Amino acid sequence: MRNAGSRFARRLGFTLLALSPLAASAQPLPAGCEPRELSTLPLTFRDDAVPVTEVRIDGKPVPALIDTGAQQATSLDRKTLEEFGIKVNLSDSNYVGVQVANARIDHIALGPIEYKKAWFVVDDLQKDGVGAKIGANYLFRTDVELALAQGYLKFFKPTGCLRASLAYWDRSTPSAPFQVHPLRKDLRPWFKVRINGQDINAVISTVTTHSYMDLFTAKRMGLTPESPGATREGSVKSWYDREQAVWKVPVPRMSIGELDITNFDLRLMNMDISGEMLVLGTDFLRRHRVYVAMSQNRIYFSPVNPAPAAQVAPAAAGADASQARTPMSSP
């Protein structure tokens, strides 16, 4: 009887293994392909769902905001550096009478990414509650898995995997090609999103609570404040402190490569200086596990059940739209 029970338990174990996501995704990699996971960093979240992790400045841990949406967002907090005894310098900028603050850091590290004796822009980040802000120009030096719903960042440096699926949790995960600046001055991945049969350049932004599209671009794509289900939200200040109205507009269907996204809300506002672009914020990123393969110029999106996010009141819902003005025009 014990042997029969043991055989049953083994059969049950094999069955559960066969049904598990790990087994389902255990498709062989091409010969010579080594994904090479480097490290994992846990994420915490502010009340507005913006992710925060840890960097080390001269060996000291500092909370750091992750900002994937801005071209050159990496900066360090002045007060934090002064507390560490690090000298902050002022230098002239390209604008008459305007000076910028910077500091030379002996050593700074975010996971496997580190710099020694490097200069960084210094800003006042106390209002953000962090000691550093990490932008795309610093973050995307390797392949990065961004999993907001699961609460972590992972770094990879694959070799021999140019044509392999790097979404190790499910090799059938949809992906799409992306572009970066040809001289790598802008490391944000720009990819195509299709809405109503038309393509638009898009970026992911971890500091934007909602996803935004330029109002006039949206009209070309068949999305307007008069679309079915559209509602007016609060106004926000944009460039030169101009008041901009914000509308929430339902999008029944959009796609990124072979990934179909249904019943998703976009916010529309005048983003005339940023140009034609779509900013996919944390409302999108909490619904998708993302692998940015800098080694392939491909981005992978895998739908997940989102973790509960902070609720944003309608009057403040557009407040993060000021973040949407930060990304500049696509390459």
Secondary structure, 3 states (H helix, E strand, C coil): CHHHHHHHHHHHHHHHHHHCHHHHHCCCCCCCCECCEEEEEECEECCCCCEEEEEEECCEEEEEEEECCCCCCCEEEHHHHHHCCCCCEEEECCCCCCEEEEEEEEEEEECCEEEEEEEEEEECCHHHCCCEEEEHHHHCCCEEEEECCCCEEEEECCECCCCCCCCCCCCCCCEEECECCCCCCCCCCEEEEEECCEEEEEEECCCCCCCEEEHHHHHHCCCCCCCCCCEEEEEEECHHHCEEEEEEEEEEEEEECCEEEEEEEEEEECCCCCCCCEEECHHHHCCEEEEEECCCCEEEEEECCCCCCCCCCHHHHCCCHHHHCCCCCCC
